[in-house]
Amino acid sequence: MNFRLLSIFLVFFLISCEDNNDSSSIDIKEVKSIILKNETKWILSSLTDYSFTYQKSPGDCPTADELPSVDINVEDGVVVSVFYSGTSEVAHIDNATTINDVFSHLLHLAAENPIQFSSSKNEDKLPHFDENLGYPISFYVDKSKKECDAISIRLSNFK
């Protein structure tokens, strides 16, 4: 009788410990808090004219090619020009983003409860933000254990 009760208890215990939602040990509340803290720092900077290099790549898709980096110019909070990084070749402005858009995207990704939300694919450190202005510098988000659902973004050459 005790063996049966113990067996039932163990089965329920194992089921309750099972990982059904692909969540990891990341503290998503801490990630959201850090994003919001840095977004506030960014908003308080009141910058509306700036430029930066934006690099986006598929984080866990071995068959996908890395996208070319683009240099984005923003005036009055609106993207005014986009060039393939280091060239004068015009890139599609539809693919451009502002820092405000990047923050919105970060919060959206955090709301999806990813299994990894870090500064890069091979690190467990939280996303990296600029100390003074708060804009995101690098982050990696993997939504699940499936392939081709991760994203890696790096911002550089901020002016």
TIVO-2410 file (N, C-alpha, C; in nm, 3 decimals):
# residues 159
REC num residu      c1      c2      c3 atome chaine
REC   1      M   0.082  -0.119   0.000     N      A
REC   1      M   0.000   0.000   0.000    CA      A
REC   1      M   0.087   0.126   0.000     C      A
REC   2      N   0.188   0.132   0.087     N      A
REC   2      N   0.276   0.247   0.093    CA      A
REC   2      N   0.356   0.261  -0.036     C      A
REC   3      F   0.393   0.148  -0.096     N      A
REC   3      F   0.466   0.151  -0.223    CA      A
REC   3      F   0.382   0.216  -0.332     C      A
REC   4      R   0.254   0.184  -0.337     N      A
REC   4      R   0.162   0.240  -0.436    CA      A
REC   4      R   0.146   0.391  -0.416     C      A
REC   5      L   0.127   0.431  -0.293     N      A
REC   5      L   0.112   0.571  -0.261    CA      A
REC   5      L   0.239   0.649  -0.297     C      A
REC   6      L   0.353   0.590  -0.264     N      A
REC   6      L   0.481   0.652  -0.298    CA      A
REC   6      L   0.499   0.663  -0.449     C      A
REC   7      S   0.459   0.560  -0.523     N      A
REC   7      S   0.469   0.562  -0.670    CA      A
REC   7      S   0.382   0.670  -0.730     C      A
REC   8      I   0.260   0.684  -0.680     N      A
REC   8      I   0.169   0.788  -0.730    CA      A
REC   8      I   0.227   0.926  -0.700     C      A
REC   9      F   0.279   0.943  -0.580     N      A
REC   9      F   0.338   1.070  -0.542    CA      A
REC   9      F   0.455   1.105  -0.635     C      A
REC  10      L   0.542   1.007  -0.662     N      A
REC  10      L   0.657   1.031  -0.749    CA      A
REC  10      L   0.614   1.069  -0.891     C      A
REC  11      V   0.511   1.004  -0.943     N      A
REC  11      V   0.461   1.036  -1.077    CA      A
REC  11      V   0.411   1.180  -1.081     C      A
REC  12      F   0.331   1.219  -0.982     N      A
REC  12      F   0.281   1.357  -0.978    CA      A
REC  12      F   0.395   1.458  -0.962     C      A
REC  13      F   0.493   1.422  -0.881     N      A
REC  13      F   0.607   1.510  -0.862    CA      A
REC  13      F   0.684   1.529  -0.992     C      A
REC  14      L   0.709   1.421  -1.065     N      A
REC  14      L   0.781   1.430  -1.192    CA      A
REC  14      L   0.703   1.510  -1.295     C      A
REC  15      I   0.573   1.492  -1.299     N      A
REC  15      I   0.490   1.567  -1.394    CA      A
REC  15      I   0.494   1.716  -1.361     C      A
REC  16      S   0.489   1.749  -1.233     N      A
REC  16      S   0.490   1.891  -1.196    CA      A
REC  16      S   0.624   1.956  -1.224     C      A
REC  17      C   0.731   1.879  -1.229     N      A
REC  17      C   0.864   1.933  -1.258    CA      A
REC  17      C   0.894   1.940  -1.407     C      A
REC  18      E   0.810   1.881  -1.488     N      A
REC  18      E   0.834   1.875  -1.631    CA      A
REC  18      E   0.830   2.014  -1.691     C      A
REC  19      D   0.916   2.039  -1.787     N      A
REC  19      D   0.925   2.168  -1.853    CA      A
REC  19      D   0.833   2.169  -1.974     C      A
REC  20      N   0.713   2.222  -1.957     N      A
REC  20      N   0.614   2.221  -2.064    CA      A
REC  20      N   0.619   2.344  -2.153     C      A
REC  21      N   0.676   2.453  -2.106     N      A
REC  21      N   0.669   2.576  -2.184    CA      A
REC  21      N   0.804   2.625  -2.235     C      A
REC  22      D   0.904   2.538  -2.233     N      A
REC  22      D   1.036   2.574  -2.284    CA      A
REC  22      D   1.097   2.694  -2.212     C      A
REC  23      S   1.047   2.725  -2.092     N      A
REC  23      S   1.106   2.838  -2.021    CA      A
REC  23      S   1.238   2.794  -1.960     C      A
REC  24      S   1.327   2.887  -1.939     N      A
REC  24      S   1.457   2.855  -1.883    CA      A
REC  24      S   1.470   2.920  -1.746     C      A
REC  25      S   1.591   2.926  -1.701     N      A
REC  25      S   1.616   2.982  -1.570    CA      A
REC  25      S   1.631   3.134  -1.575     C      A
REC  26      I   1.607   3.197  -1.688     N      A
REC  26      I   1.619   3.343  -1.693    CA      A
REC  26      I   1.507   3.405  -1.612     C      A
REC  27      D   1.538   3.515  -1.551     N      A
REC  27      D   1.439   3.589  -1.474    CA      A
REC  27      D   1.383   3.697  -1.566     C      A
REC  28      I   1.272   3.667  -1.630     N      A
REC  28      I   1.215   3.758  -1.730    CA      A
REC  28      I   1.172   3.890  -1.667     C      A
REC  29      K   1.134   3.888  -1.539     N      A
REC  29      K   1.099   4.013  -1.471    CA      A
REC  29      K   1.222   4.103  -1.460     C      A
REC  30      E   1.336   4.043  -1.431     N      A
REC  30      E   1.460   4.120  -1.423    CA      A
REC  30      E   1.497   4.176  -1.561     C      A
REC  31      V   1.479   4.096  -1.665     N      A
REC  31      V   1.508   4.141  -1.802    CA      A
REC  31      V   1.419   4.260  -1.837     C      A
REC  32      K   1.289   4.248  -1.811     N      A
REC  32      K   1.196   4.358  -1.841    CA      A
REC  32      K   1.232   4.483  -1.761     C      A
REC  33      S   1.269   4.464  -1.636     N      A
REC  33      S   1.306   4.577  -1.551    CA      A
REC  33      S   1.429   4.650  -1.607     C      A
REC  34      I   1.526   4.574  -1.652     N      A
REC  34      I   1.648   4.634  -1.709    CA      A
REC  34      I   1.616   4.706  -1.840     C      A
REC  35      I   1.531   4.647  -1.920     N      A
REC  35      I   1.491   4.712  -2.046    CA      A
REC  35      I   1.421   4.845  -2.015     C      A
REC  36      L   1.325   4.842  -1.924     N      A
REC  36      L   1.250   4.964  -1.890    CA      A
REC  36      L   1.339   5.071  -1.827     C      A
REC  37      K   1.432   5.029  -1.743     N      A
REC  37      K   1.526   5.124  -1.681    CA      A
REC  37      K   1.609   5.194  -1.788     C      A
REC  38      N   1.658   5.117  -1.884     N      A
REC  38      N   1.739   5.176  -1.990    CA      A
REC  38      N   1.656   5.254  -2.090     C      A
REC  39      E   1.534   5.212  -2.113     N      A
REC  39      E   1.445   5.290  -2.201    CA      A
REC  39      E   1.417   5.427  -2.138     C      A
REC  40      T   1.398   5.430  -2.008     N      A
REC  40      T   1.377   5.557  -1.938    CA      A
REC  40      T   1.499   5.646  -1.952     C      A
REC  41      K   1.618   5.588  -1.938     N      A
REC  41      K   1.743   5.663  -1.955    CA      A
REC  41      K   1.750   5.720  -2.097     C      A
REC  42      W   1.711   5.638  -2.196     N      A
REC  42      W   1.711   5.682  -2.334    CA      A
REC  42      W   1.613   5.798  -2.356     C      A
REC  43      I   1.493   5.784  -2.305     N      A
REC  43      I   1.390   5.888  -2.321    CA      A
REC  43      I   1.435   6.018  -2.255     C      A
REC  44      L   1.494   6.007  -2.137     N      A
REC  44      L   1.541   6.128  -2.066    CA      A
REC  44      L   1.656   6.197  -2.139     C      A
REC  45      S   1.728   6.125  -2.224     N      A
REC  45      S   1.836   6.188  -2.301    CA      A
REC  45      S   1.780   6.285  -2.405     C      A
REC  46      S   1.655   6.266  -2.443     N      A
REC  46      S   1.585   6.353  -2.539    CA      A
REC  46      S   1.653   6.361  -2.676     C      A
REC  47      L   1.729   6.259  -2.712     N      A
REC  47      L   1.794   6.259  -2.843    CA      A
REC  47      L   1.692   6.224  -2.951     C      A
REC  48      T   1.688   6.306  -3.054     N      A
REC  48      T   1.600   6.278  -3.168    CA      A
REC  48      T   1.678   6.272  -3.298     C      A
REC  49      D   1.802   6.322  -3.296     N      A
REC  49      D   1.889   6.318  -3.414    CA      A
REC  49      D   2.012   6.234  -3.379     C      A
REC  50      Y   2.029   6.123  -3.449     N      A
REC  50      Y   2.141   6.033  -3.421    CA      A
REC  50      Y   2.158   5.937  -3.538     C      A
REC  51      S   2.269   5.865  -3.537     N      A
REC  51      S   2.292   5.762  -3.637    CA      A
REC  51      S   2.360   5.644  -3.569     C      A
REC  52      F   2.345   5.526  -3.628     N      A
REC  52      F   2.406   5.406  -3.572    CA      A
REC  52      F   2.409   5.296  -3.678     C      A
REC  53      T   2.490   5.195  -3.653     N      A
REC  53      T   2.496   5.078  -3.739    CA      A
REC  53      T   2.413   4.969  -3.674     C      A
REC  54      Y   2.328   4.908  -3.754     N      A
REC  54      Y   2.234   4.806  -3.706    CA      A
REC  54      Y   2.267   4.673  -3.774     C      A
REC  55      Q   2.294   4.574  -3.692     N      A
REC  55      Q   2.326   4.442  -3.745    CA      A
REC  55      Q   2.229   4.342  -3.683     C      A
REC  56      K   2.157   4.271  -3.768     N      A
REC  56      K   2.058   4.172  -3.724    CA      A
REC  56      K   2.092   4.039  -3.790     C      A
REC  57      S   2.092   3.933  -3.712     N      A
REC  57      S   2.121   3.803  -3.770    CA      A
REC  57      S   2.034   3.696  -3.705     C      A
REC  58      P   2.005   3.591  -3.782     N      A
REC  58      P   1.932   3.479  -3.725    CA      A
REC  58      P   2.025   3.407  -3.629     C      A
REC  59      G   1.981   3.388  -3.507     N      A
REC  59      G   2.070   3.336  -3.405    CA      A
REC  59      G   2.092   3.187  -3.404     C      A
REC  60      D   1.995   3.111  -3.450     N      A
REC  60      D   2.008   2.965  -3.439    CA      A
REC  60      D   1.957   2.893  -3.564     C      A
REC  61      C   1.983   2.951  -3.677     N      A
REC  61      C   1.935   2.894  -3.802    CA      A
REC  61      C   2.056   2.869  -3.893     C      A
REC  62      P   2.105   2.746  -3.895     N      A
REC  62      P   2.227   2.717  -3.971    CA      A
REC  62      P   2.213   2.738  -4.122     C      A
REC  63      T   2.090   2.738  -4.174     N      A
REC  63      T   2.072   2.752  -4.319    CA      A
REC  63      T   2.049   2.897  -4.362     C      A
REC  64      A   2.032   2.988  -4.267     N      A
REC  64      A   2.003   3.127  -4.301    CA      A
REC  64      A   2.133   3.207  -4.313     C      A
REC  65      D   2.134   3.298  -4.409     N      A
REC  65      D   2.248   3.387  -4.426    CA      A
REC  65      D   2.233   3.507  -4.333     C      A
REC  66      E   2.346   3.558  -4.288     N      A
REC  66      E   2.343   3.678  -4.205    CA      A
REC  66      E   2.303   3.796  -4.292     C      A
REC  67      L   2.221   3.883  -4.236     N      A
REC  67      L   2.177   4.001  -4.309    CA      A
REC  67      L   2.288   4.105  -4.307     C      A
REC  68      P   2.297   4.186  -4.413     N      A
REC  68      P   2.402   4.289  -4.415    CA      A
REC  68      P   2.372   4.398  -4.311     C      A
REC  69      S   2.477   4.452  -4.252     N      A
REC  69      S   2.462   4.563  -4.158    CA      A
REC  69      S   2.420   4.687  -4.234     C      A
REC  70      V   2.345   4.773  -4.166     N      A
REC  70      V   2.304   4.899  -4.227    CA      A
REC  70      V   2.336   5.015  -4.134     C      A
REC  71      D   2.369   5.129  -4.194     N      A
REC  71      D   2.390   5.253  -4.121    CA      A
REC  71      D   2.260   5.332  -4.129     C      A
REC  72      I   2.202   5.361  -4.014     N      A
REC  72      I   2.072   5.428  -4.007    CA      A
REC  72      I   2.090   5.570  -3.955     C      A
REC  73      N   2.029   5.666  -4.024     N      A
REC  73      N   2.031   5.806  -3.982    CA      A
REC  73      N   1.890   5.847  -3.942     C      A
REC  74      V   1.878   5.904  -3.822     N      A
REC  74      V   1.748   5.943  -3.767    CA      A
REC  74      V   1.751   6.093  -3.740     C      A
REC  75      E   1.646   6.162  -3.786     N      A
REC  75      E   1.630   6.305  -3.758    CA      A
REC  75      E   1.489   6.328  -3.706     C      A
REC  76      D   1.479   6.405  -3.599     N      A
REC  76      D   1.350   6.431  -3.534    CA      A
REC  76      D   1.275   6.302  -3.503     C      A
REC  77      G   1.350   6.197  -3.466     N      A
REC  77      G   1.289   6.070  -3.426    CA      A
REC  77      G   1.240   5.984  -3.541     C      A
REC  78      V   1.273   6.022  -3.665     N      A
REC  78      V   1.227   5.949  -3.783    CA      A
REC  78      V   1.348   5.908  -3.868     C      A
REC  79      V   1.346   5.786  -3.918     N      A
REC  79      V   1.453   5.740  -4.006    CA      A
REC  79      V   1.449   5.820  -4.136     C      A
REC  80      V   1.562   5.881  -4.172     N      A
REC  80      V   1.567   5.962  -4.294    CA      A
REC  80      V   1.652   5.898  -4.403     C      A
REC  81      S   1.746   5.811  -4.363     N      A
REC  81      S   1.826   5.743  -4.465    CA      A
REC  81      S   1.886   5.615  -4.407     C      A
REC  82      V   1.909   5.520  -4.499     N      A
REC  82      V   1.968   5.392  -4.462    CA      A
REC  82      V   2.065   5.352  -4.573     C      A
REC  83      F   2.188   5.317  -4.533     N      A
REC  83      F   2.289   5.274  -4.628    CA      A
REC  83      F   2.347   5.141  -4.581     C      A
REC  84      Y   2.386   5.058  -4.677     N      A
REC  84      Y   2.458   4.937  -4.638    CA      A
REC  84      Y   2.586   4.983  -4.571     C      A
REC  85      S   2.615   4.926  -4.459     N      A
REC  85      S   2.722   4.971  -4.373    CA      A
REC  85      S   2.855   4.991  -4.446     C      A
REC  86      G   2.911   5.110  -4.425     N      A
REC  86      G   3.041   5.142  -4.483    CA      A
REC  86      G   3.038   5.176  -4.630     C      A
REC  87      T   2.919   5.189  -4.689     N      A
REC  87      T   2.908   5.222  -4.832    CA      A
REC  87      T   2.816   5.342  -4.850     C      A
REC  88      S   2.803   5.384  -4.975     N      A
REC  88      S   2.705   5.488  -5.007    CA      A
REC  88      S   2.586   5.426  -5.080     C      A
REC  89      E   2.578   5.293  -5.077     N      A
REC  89      E   2.468   5.222  -5.142    CA      A
REC  89      E   2.344   5.228  -5.053     C      A
REC  90      V   2.237   5.283  -5.109     N      A
REC  90      V   2.112   5.302  -5.034    CA      A
REC  90      V   2.046   5.166  -5.008     C      A
REC  91      A   2.003   5.147  -4.884     N      A
REC  91      A   1.928   5.027  -4.845    CA      A
REC  91      A   1.781   5.064  -4.830     C      A
REC  92      H   1.695   4.964  -4.827     N      A
REC  92      H   1.551   4.990  -4.811    CA      A
REC  92      H   1.522   5.053  -4.677     C      A
REC  93      I   1.457   5.167  -4.680     N      A
REC  93      I   1.424   5.238  -4.557    CA      A
REC  93      I   1.317   5.162  -4.477     C      A
REC  94      D   1.241   5.075  -4.544     N      A
REC  94      D   1.138   4.996  -4.476    CA      A
REC  94      D   1.198   4.904  -4.371     C      A
REC  95      N   1.322   4.865  -4.389     N      A
REC  95      N   1.387   4.774  -4.295    CA      A
REC  95      N   1.459   4.847  -4.181     C      A
REC  96      A   1.449   4.978  -4.178     N      A
REC  96      A   1.519   5.057  -4.078    CA      A
REC  96      A   1.438   5.069  -3.950     C      A
REC  97      T   1.507   5.103  -3.844     N      A
REC  97      T   1.444   5.113  -3.714    CA      A
REC  97      T   1.506   5.229  -3.637     C      A
REC  98      T   1.431   5.281  -3.543     N      A
REC  98      T   1.484   5.381  -3.451    CA      A
REC  98      T   1.517   5.312  -3.319     C      A
REC  99      I   1.585   5.381  -3.231     N      A
REC  99      I   1.614   5.324  -3.099    CA      A
REC  99      I   1.483   5.298  -3.024     C      A
REC 100      N   1.387   5.387  -3.038     N      A
REC 100      N   1.256   5.366  -2.972    CA      A
REC 100      N   1.192   5.237  -3.022     C      A
REC 101      D   1.203   5.211  -3.153     N      A
REC 101      D   1.148   5.088  -3.210    CA      A
REC 101      D   1.220   4.965  -3.154     C      A
REC 102      V   1.351   4.976  -3.135     N      A
REC 102      V   1.429   4.864  -3.081    CA      A
REC 102      V   1.380   4.833  -2.939     C      A
REC 103      F   1.356   4.936  -2.858     N      A
REC 103      F   1.304   4.913  -2.723    CA      A
REC 103      F   1.167   4.845  -2.727     C      A
REC 104      S   1.080   4.889  -2.816     N      A
REC 104      S   0.947   4.825  -2.830    CA      A
REC 104      S   0.963   4.679  -2.867     C      A
REC 105      H   1.055   4.652  -2.958     N      A
REC 105      H   1.080   4.514  -3.002    CA      A
REC 105      H   1.133   4.430  -2.886     C      A
REC 106      L   1.223   4.485  -2.808     N      A
REC 106      L   1.278   4.414  -2.692    CA      A
REC 106      L   1.168   4.376  -2.593     C      A
REC 107      L   1.081   4.471  -2.563     N      A
REC 107      L   0.972   4.443  -2.469    CA      A
REC 107      L   0.876   4.339  -2.524     C      A
REC 108      H   0.850   4.345  -2.653     N      A
REC 108      H   0.764   4.244  -2.717    CA      A
REC 108      H   0.827   4.105  -2.707     C      A
REC 109      L   0.956   4.097  -2.734     N      A
REC 109      L   1.026   3.968  -2.725    CA      A
REC 109      L   1.027   3.915  -2.582     C      A
REC 110      A   1.045   4.002  -2.485     N      A
REC 110      A   1.045   3.960  -2.344    CA      A
REC 110      A   0.908   3.907  -2.303     C      A
REC 111      A   0.802   3.965  -2.359     N      A
REC 111      A   0.666   3.921  -2.326    CA      A
REC 111      A   0.636   3.781  -2.378     C      A
REC 112      E   0.716   3.734  -2.474     N      A
REC 112      E   0.695   3.601  -2.531    CA      A
REC 112      E   0.761   3.490  -2.448     C      A
REC 113      N   0.820   3.525  -2.334     N      A
REC 113      N   0.885   3.430  -2.244    CA      A
REC 113      N   0.985   3.339  -2.316     C      A
REC 114      P   1.089   3.398  -2.372     N      A
REC 114      P   1.189   3.319  -2.444    CA      A
REC 114      P   1.271   3.231  -2.349     C      A
REC 115      I   1.341   3.133  -2.406     N      A
REC 115      I   1.426   3.047  -2.324    CA      A
REC 115      I   1.562   3.110  -2.299     C      A
REC 116      Q   1.601   3.205  -2.384     N      A
REC 116      Q   1.727   3.277  -2.362    CA      A
REC 116      Q   1.708   3.422  -2.400     C      A
REC 117      F   1.753   3.510  -2.313     N      A
REC 117      F   1.747   3.654  -2.337    CA      A
REC 117      F   1.876   3.709  -2.277     C      A
REC 118      S   1.976   3.726  -2.361     N      A
REC 118      S   2.109   3.759  -2.310    CA      A
REC 118      S   2.179   3.858  -2.403     C      A
REC 119      S   2.304   3.887  -2.370     N      A
REC 119      S   2.380   3.981  -2.453    CA      A
REC 119      S   2.429   3.918  -2.583     C      A
REC 120      S   2.449   3.784  -2.582     N      A
REC 120      S   2.488   3.713  -2.703    CA      A
REC 120      S   2.452   3.565  -2.689     C      A
REC 121      K   2.464   3.494  -2.798     N      A
REC 121      K   2.425   3.353  -2.801    CA      A
REC 121      K   2.503   3.269  -2.700     C      A
REC 122      N   2.630   3.296  -2.685     N      A
REC 122      N   2.716   3.212  -2.601    CA      A
REC 122      N   2.736   3.266  -2.460     C      A
REC 123      E   2.659   3.367  -2.421     N      A
REC 123      E   2.674   3.424  -2.287    CA      A
REC 123      E   2.541   3.423  -2.215     C      A
REC 124      D   2.547   3.412  -2.084     N      A
REC 124      D   2.427   3.418  -2.002    CA      A
REC 124      D   2.407   3.556  -1.942     C      A
REC 125      K   2.496   3.650  -1.977     N      A
REC 125      K   2.484   3.786  -1.924    CA      A
REC 125      K   2.360   3.853  -1.982     C      A
REC 126      L   2.302   3.944  -1.907     N      A
REC 126      L   2.185   4.017  -1.954    CA      A
REC 126      L   2.222   4.104  -2.074     C      A
REC 127      P   2.122   4.144  -2.153     N      A
REC 127      P   2.151   4.229  -2.269    CA      A
REC 127      P   2.235   4.349  -2.228     C      A
REC 128      H   2.317   4.395  -2.322     N      A
REC 128      H   2.411   4.504  -2.296    CA      A
REC 128      H   2.352   4.636  -2.345     C      A
REC 129      F   2.355   4.737  -2.258     N      A
REC 129      F   2.304   4.871  -2.290    CA      A
REC 129      F   2.414   4.974  -2.268     C      A
REC 130      D   2.405   5.085  -2.340     N      A
REC 130      D   2.499   5.194  -2.320    CA      A
REC 130      D   2.481   5.252  -2.180     C      A
REC 131      E   2.592   5.272  -2.110     N      A
REC 131      E   2.586   5.320  -1.972    CA      A
REC 131      E   2.527   5.459  -1.960     C      A
REC 132      N   2.559   5.548  -2.054     N      A
REC 132      N   2.515   5.687  -2.043    CA      A
REC 132      N   2.377   5.712  -2.101     C      A
REC 133      L   2.351   5.662  -2.222     N      A
REC 133      L   2.226   5.693  -2.291    CA      A
REC 133      L   2.121   5.581  -2.280     C      A
REC 134      G   2.162   5.462  -2.244     N      A
REC 134      G   2.068   5.353  -2.224    CA      A
REC 134      G   2.027   5.274  -2.347     C      A
REC 135      Y   2.070   5.315  -2.465     N      A
REC 135      Y   2.027   5.241  -2.585    CA      A
REC 135      Y   2.087   5.100  -2.585     C      A
REC 136      P   2.018   5.003  -2.645     N      A
REC 136      P   2.068   4.865  -2.648    CA      A
REC 136      P   2.193   4.856  -2.736     C      A
REC 137      I   2.292   4.780  -2.690     N      A
REC 137      I   2.413   4.758  -2.769    CA      A
REC 137      I   2.412   4.619  -2.831     C      A
REC 138      S   2.377   4.520  -2.752     N      A
REC 138      S   2.368   4.385  -2.808    CA      A
REC 138      S   2.273   4.300  -2.726     C      A
REC 139      F   2.196   4.218  -2.799     N      A
REC 139      F   2.110   4.122  -2.732    CA      A
REC 139      F   2.082   4.004  -2.823     C      A
REC 140      Y   2.053   3.893  -2.759     N      A
REC 140      Y   2.023   3.768  -2.827    CA      A
REC 140      Y   1.898   3.710  -2.760     C      A
REC 141      V   1.800   3.675  -2.842     N      A
REC 141      V   1.676   3.619  -2.789    CA      A
REC 141      V   1.644   3.491  -2.864     C      A
REC 142      D   1.627   3.383  -2.789     N      A
REC 142      D   1.587   3.254  -2.846    CA      A
REC 142      D   1.452   3.219  -2.787     C      A
REC 143      K   1.351   3.212  -2.874     N      A
REC 143      K   1.214   3.192  -2.828    CA      A
REC 143      K   1.187   3.052  -2.774     C      A
REC 144      S   1.252   2.951  -2.832     N      A
REC 144      S   1.225   2.813  -2.789    CA      A
REC 144      S   1.344   2.724  -2.826     C      A
REC 145      K   1.330   2.597  -2.801     N      A
REC 145      K   1.435   2.501  -2.835    CA      A
REC 145      K   1.435   2.467  -2.984     C      A
REC 146      K   1.337   2.516  -3.057     N      A
REC 146      K   1.330   2.492  -3.201    CA      A
REC 146      K   1.437   2.573  -3.273     C      A
REC 147      E   1.475   2.528  -3.391     N      A
REC 147      E   1.571   2.603  -3.473    CA      A
REC 147      E   1.501   2.718  -3.544     C      A
REC 148      C   1.579   2.816  -3.578     N      A
REC 148      C   1.538   2.930  -3.661    CA      A
REC 148      C   1.432   3.019  -3.595     C      A
REC 149      D   1.438   3.031  -3.464     N      A
REC 149      D   1.346   3.123  -3.398    CA      A
REC 149      D   1.420   3.220  -3.304     C      A
REC 150      A   1.550   3.229  -3.322     N      A
REC 150      A   1.630   3.320  -3.240    CA      A
REC 150      A   1.672   3.442  -3.323     C      A
REC 151      I   1.706   3.547  -3.254     N      A
REC 151      I   1.748   3.669  -3.320    CA      A
REC 151      I   1.865   3.730  -3.241     C      A
REC 152      S   1.960   3.781  -3.314     N      A
REC 152      S   2.074   3.849  -3.253    CA      A
REC 152      S   2.082   3.988  -3.314     C      A
REC 153      I   2.089   4.091  -3.228     N      A
REC 153      I   2.095   4.228  -3.277    CA      A
REC 153      I   2.209   4.301  -3.207     C      A
REC 154      R   2.284   4.376  -3.286     N      A
REC 154      R   2.395   4.455  -3.233    CA      A
REC 154      R   2.386   4.596  -3.292     C      A
REC 155      L   2.397   4.695  -3.206     N      A
REC 155      L   2.401   4.835  -3.248    CA      A
REC 155      L   2.541   4.887  -3.219     C      A
REC 156      S   2.599   4.957  -3.313     N      A
REC 156      S   2.734   5.011  -3.296    CA      A
REC 156      S   2.746   5.145  -3.366     C      A
REC 157      N   2.861   5.207  -3.354     N      A
REC 157      N   2.890   5.336  -3.419    CA      A
REC 157      N   2.785   5.442  -3.391     C      A
REC 158      F   2.735   5.446  -3.270     N      A
REC 158      F   2.632   5.544  -3.234    CA      A
REC 158      F   2.692   5.683  -3.231     C      A
REC 159      K   2.625   5.776  -3.301     N      A
REC 159      K   2.671   5.916  -3.305    CA      A
REC 159      K   2.553   6.007  -3.284     C      A
***
